[in-house]
Amino acid sequence: MKRETAGSVEKTQQTEVAKRPKRPKKIKEQREKIELKGRANAPHTIADALRATEKFLGPNLTWELRREFKALESKIPKFRAQLPKLADVIKSIAQKGGVDKINHFLKENGFSIRLKDPGNEMAISAASVLKMPVTWHNSHEAVKKTISIRSRISDRWKEVPAVTMINVKDIYEIPNHDHPIVRLKTNSNDTVYITKYDKPPPKDSMGLHQLASKWQKQIKPSAKKTIGSVPKYNGEVTFPMVDFQRSGDITELLGASPKEKGLVVIDQAKYEHILKMNEKGAVAKAASALMLKLRGGGGGPIPVHIDGPFMVWFERKGIIPFTAYITENDMKAPKDLK
């Protein structure tokens, strides 16, 4: 019988360890790539699509989501109550039996998502779309340029198209956030906020919206920073152009049903989010589509330079109907703002 010494056992163990693939590092890199992809929230389109189904199901339904998505469930009544303030930028339709009207509605509003026809005359489908086009208040002072950003994924420098604006007066700093928040005025009642955000975005489906809501409450006149009597920032703001589009399933809604109509369940739920920004202005678009079936500092004024991932959100009448987290993959000039 062959006898192994302590030295031979240790050598064998070292050889085995050396042969093992470095999976943890690869898994970590893959996870980081997923976390750093751009994403967006447009929860009011979800609330509006659910409301549209009440044409056939009855009014004032209470929607119950799966246990792990109670955070969204608790916010649906609030988002529904805010819909009247968004009446001129959000609209919805619903139909019973088939999805042809819904898919046509999505197509004519510039969205690519489609619902599959369940082949059931009792099925109910609905869709809601949001569109918020804005032009910068001082767009005549905006200049196109190219800036270099460092990718957190590849750790390489990349050239992206950008915009520099001057005479921006509303620049704020808030606690527990490392970068200034810029408030951009538009030629409408809408306001656009932008700030660098180089951390992984919140994982929760409502995380971006909650973060923007928190920051919005902290932005007050006192948040403008000065060095003595001189503003800390010189009013020059540079940010990347954006051509962002994402679509997929709203997994939180799959299997959900109204408390009053327990036999009806959401079988399909899809979203599409679009954000375009250039030197002229910006447009935020979002759609939700559902199909229900029966169960079976210092040194003087300084510029703001957003040269990495950033957050952007749209506000109207104190409501935040659209938020997005943008990474280098979506920093490109859009063909237009339609």
C-alpha positions in Angstrom: 0.0 0.0 0.0 1.4 3.4 -1.0 2.0 5.7 1.8 1.7 9.5 1.3 3.8 11.8 3.4 2.6 15.2 4.6 4.7 16.9 2.0 3.2 14.8 -0.9 -0.3 15.5 0.3 0.4 19.2 0.5 1.9 19.2 -3.0 -1.1 17.3 -4.3 -3.5 19.8 -2.8 -1.6 22.7 -4.2 -1.7 21.0 -7.7 -5.5 20.6 -7.4 -6.0 24.2 -6.4 -3.8 25.4 -9.3 -6.0 23.4 -11.7 -9.2 24.8 -10.5 -10.7 27.5 -12.8 -10.9 30.9 -11.4 -14.7 30.9 -11.5 -15.4 33.4 -8.7 -13.6 36.2 -10.6 -15.3 35.5 -13.9 -18.7 35.3 -12.1 -17.9 38.6 -10.4 -17.0 40.3 -13.7 -20.2 39.0 -15.3 -22.3 40.2 -12.4 -20.6 43.7 -12.6 -21.4 43.9 -16.3 -25.1 43.1 -15.6 -25.2 45.6 -12.8 -23.6 48.4 -14.8 -26.0 48.1 -17.7 -28.3 51.1 -18.2 -31.9 50.9 -16.9 -34.9 53.0 -16.3 -38.1 53.3 -14.3 -41.5 54.6 -15.6 -44.0 53.3 -12.9 -46.8 55.5 -13.9 -47.3 53.6 -17.2 -47.8 50.4 -15.1 -50.4 52.1 -13.0 -52.1 53.6 -16.1 -52.2 50.2 -17.9 -53.7 48.5 -14.8 -56.3 51.3 -14.6 -57.1 50.9 -18.3 -58.1 47.2 -17.7 -60.9 48.4 -15.4 -62.9 49.3 -18.4 -63.8 45.6 -18.5 -63.1 44.5 -14.9 -64.8 47.3 -13.0 -63.4 50.4 -11.2 -61.0 50.9 -8.3 -59.4 47.5 -8.2 -56.7 46.5 -5.7 -53.9 44.7 -7.3 -52.0 42.0 -5.5 -48.5 41.1 -6.6 -46.3 38.2 -5.6 -44.9 38.5 -2.1 -41.4 39.5 -3.2 -42.8 42.5 -5.1 -44.9 44.1 -2.3 -42.8 47.3 -2.6 -44.3 48.0 -6.1 -47.7 46.9 -5.0 -47.8 49.4 -2.2 -46.9 52.3 -4.6 -49.5 51.5 -7.3 -52.3 53.5 -5.6 -50.0 56.5 -5.3 -48.9 56.4 -8.9 -52.6 56.0 -10.0 -53.6 59.1 -8.0 -50.9 61.1 -9.7 -52.1 60.2 -13.2 -54.3 63.3 -13.7 -51.3 65.5 -13.4 -49.7 63.6 -16.3 -52.8 63.6 -18.5 -51.1 65.5 -21.4 -48.1 63.2 -21.6 -49.5 59.8 -20.8 -52.3 57.8 -22.5 -53.7 54.3 -22.6 -56.1 51.9 -24.2 -57.6 48.5 -23.5 -59.4 45.8 -25.5 -61.2 42.5 -24.8 -60.3 39.5 -27.0 -57.1 39.8 -29.2 -54.2 42.2 -29.0 -54.3 43.8 -32.5 -55.5 47.3 -31.2 -52.9 47.2 -28.4 -50.0 46.3 -30.8 -51.1 49.0 -33.3 -51.3 51.6 -30.5 -47.7 50.7 -29.4 -46.4 50.8 -33.0 -48.0 54.2 -33.9 -46.4 55.6 -30.7 -42.9 54.4 -31.7 -42.5 51.3 -29.5 -41.2 47.9 -30.6 -42.8 45.7 -27.9 -45.7 43.5 -28.9 -48.2 41.3 -27.0 -48.8 37.7 -28.2 -52.4 36.9 -29.1 -53.7 34.4 -26.5 -56.5 33.2 -28.9 -59.0 33.8 -26.1 -62.0 36.0 -26.5 -62.2 36.5 -22.8 -58.6 37.8 -22.5 -58.1 41.5 -21.6 -55.1 43.5 -22.8 -54.0 47.1 -22.2 -51.1 49.4 -22.8 -50.0 52.8 -21.6 -47.4 55.1 -23.2 -45.6 58.1 -21.8 -43.9 60.7 -24.0 -42.1 63.8 -22.6 -40.2 65.8 -25.2 -38.3 68.9 -24.0 -36.1 71.6 -25.5 -33.4 73.2 -23.4 -34.2 76.7 -22.3 -30.8 77.9 -23.3 -30.2 75.5 -26.2 -28.7 78.4 -28.3 -25.8 78.3 -25.8 -25.3 74.5 -26.1 -22.2 73.3 -28.0 -21.6 69.8 -29.4 -18.3 68.2 -28.5 -16.6 64.9 -27.8 -15.4 63.8 -24.4 -13.4 60.9 -23.0 -15.0 58.6 -20.4 -13.5 55.7 -18.6 -15.4 52.4 -18.8 -15.8 50.7 -15.4 -16.4 47.4 -17.3 -13.3 47.4 -19.6 -11.3 50.0 -17.7 -10.5 51.7 -21.0 -11.0 55.2 -22.3 -13.8 55.8 -24.8 -14.8 58.8 -26.9 -18.5 59.7 -26.8 -20.5 62.7 -28.2 -21.4 65.3 -25.6 -23.0 68.7 -25.0 -21.6 71.6 -23.1 -24.0 74.2 -21.7 -23.1 77.5 -20.1 -24.8 79.9 -17.7 -26.5 77.0 -15.8 -27.4 78.5 -12.5 -29.1 75.6 -10.7 -26.3 73.3 -9.4 -26.7 71.6 -6.1 -24.9 69.4 -3.6 -26.7 67.1 -1.2 -25.6 64.9 1.7 -24.3 61.4 1.0 -23.9 62.0 -2.8 -20.4 62.6 -4.2 -21.3 64.6 -7.2 -23.3 67.9 -8.0 -26.9 67.7 -9.2 -27.6 69.9 -12.2 -31.1 71.3 -12.8 -31.7 72.0 -16.5 -34.6 74.3 -17.4 -36.7 73.6 -20.5 -39.1 75.6 -22.7 -42.0 73.8 -21.1 -43.2 73.1 -17.5 -40.8 70.1 -17.3 -37.4 70.1 -15.6 -34.6 67.7 -16.2 -32.1 66.8 -13.5 -28.7 65.1 -14.2 -25.9 63.9 -12.0 -22.9 61.6 -12.2 -23.5 58.3 -10.5 -20.6 55.9 -10.8 -21.9 53.2 -8.4 -23.9 50.1 -9.5 -27.6 51.2 -9.7 -30.1 50.0 -7.2 -31.1 46.4 -7.8 -34.7 46.8 -6.7 -37.1 47.4 -9.6 -38.3 50.7 -8.0 -34.8 51.6 -6.8 -34.0 54.4 -9.4 -37.4 56.1 -8.8 -36.9 55.9 -5.1 -33.4 57.3 -5.3 -34.5 60.2 -7.5 -37.4 61.0 -5.2 -35.1 61.1 -2.2 -32.7 63.4 -3.9 -35.4 65.7 -5.2 -36.6 66.3 -1.6 -33.0 67.3 -0.6 -32.6 69.8 -3.4 -33.3 73.2 -1.9 -31.9 76.7 -2.4 -29.5 76.1 0.5 -28.0 73.2 -1.4 -26.3 75.6 -3.8 -22.7 75.8 -2.8 -20.6 79.0 -2.6 -17.0 79.8 -1.6 -17.6 82.9 0.5 -19.9 84.9 -1.7 -18.7 83.3 -5.0 -20.6 80.3 -6.5 -18.6 77.1 -6.3 -19.6 76.2 -9.9 -19.1 78.4 -12.9 -22.3 77.4 -14.7 -20.6 75.3 -17.4 -22.0 71.8 -17.6 -20.9 69.0 -19.9 -22.8 65.7 -20.3 -22.9 62.9 -22.8 -25.5 62.6 -25.5 -27.8 59.6 -25.0 -29.6 57.2 -27.3 -31.0 54.6 -24.8 -33.6 51.9 -25.4 -34.5 48.9 -23.2 -37.4 46.5 -23.3 -38.4 43.2 -21.6 -40.8 41.6 -19.2 -42.2 43.3 -16.2 -41.6 40.2 -14.0 -43.2 41.9 -11.0 -46.6 41.9 -12.6 -46.6 38.3 -14.0 -49.1 36.3 -12.0 -50.6 39.4 -10.3 -54.4 39.6 -10.0 -56.9 42.1 -8.6 -58.2 41.3 -5.1 -61.8 41.8 -6.3 -61.4 39.6 -9.4 -59.3 36.7 -8.2 -59.9 34.5 -11.3 -58.1 37.1 -13.5 -54.3 36.9 -13.7 -51.7 38.9 -15.7 -50.2 36.5 -18.2 -48.1 38.9 -20.2 -46.4 42.1 -19.0 -43.9 44.0 -21.1 -42.1 47.4 -20.9 -40.0 49.6 -23.2 -38.0 52.6 -22.0 -36.4 55.2 -24.4 -34.3 58.2 -23.6 -32.6 60.5 -26.2 -30.6 63.6 -25.3 -28.6 66.0 -27.5 -27.7 69.7 -27.8 -31.3 70.7 -28.7 -33.2 68.9 -25.9 -34.4 65.5 -24.8 -37.3 63.1 -25.0 -38.3 60.4 -22.5 -40.6 57.7 -23.7 -42.0 54.6 -21.9 -44.6 52.0 -22.5 -46.2 49.2 -20.5 -48.4 46.5 -22.1 -50.4 43.9 -20.2 -52.5 40.8 -21.1 -54.8 39.3 -18.6 -56.5 35.9 -18.7 -58.6 33.7 -16.5 -56.7 31.4 -14.2 -56.3 27.9 -15.3 -14.6 71.8 -3.9 -12.1 75.0 -3.5 -10.0 77.1 -6.0 -12.8 79.3 -7.3 -15.7 78.4 -9.6 -15.4 75.1 -11.4 -17.3 73.4 -14.2 -19.4 70.3 -13.9 -18.1 67.4 -16.0 -20.2 64.3 -16.2 -17.6 61.8 -17.6 -19.1 58.5 -16.5 -22.3 56.7 -15.7 -25.1 59.1 -14.6 -28.7 59.4 -13.5 -31.3 61.5 -15.2 -34.9 62.1 -14.3 -37.9 64.1 -15.5 -40.1 66.0 -13.1 -43.5 67.5 -13.7 -45.6 69.3 -11.0 -43.6 67.6 -8.3 -44.0 64.1 -9.8 -41.1 62.0 -11.2 -42.6 60.0 -14.1 -39.3 58.8 -15.7 -35.9 58.0 -14.3 -32.9 56.4 -16.0 -29.3 55.2 -15.2 -27.1 55.7 -18.3 -23.8 53.9 -19.0 -21.3 54.3 -21.9 -23.1 51.8 -24.1 -25.9 54.4 -24.5 -23.8 57.5 -24.8 -24.4 58.3 -28.5 -26.1 60.9 -30.5 -29.7 60.1 -31.5 -30.9 60.7 -35.0 -33.8 62.8 -33.8 -35.9 63.4 -30.7 -39.1 61.6 -32.0 
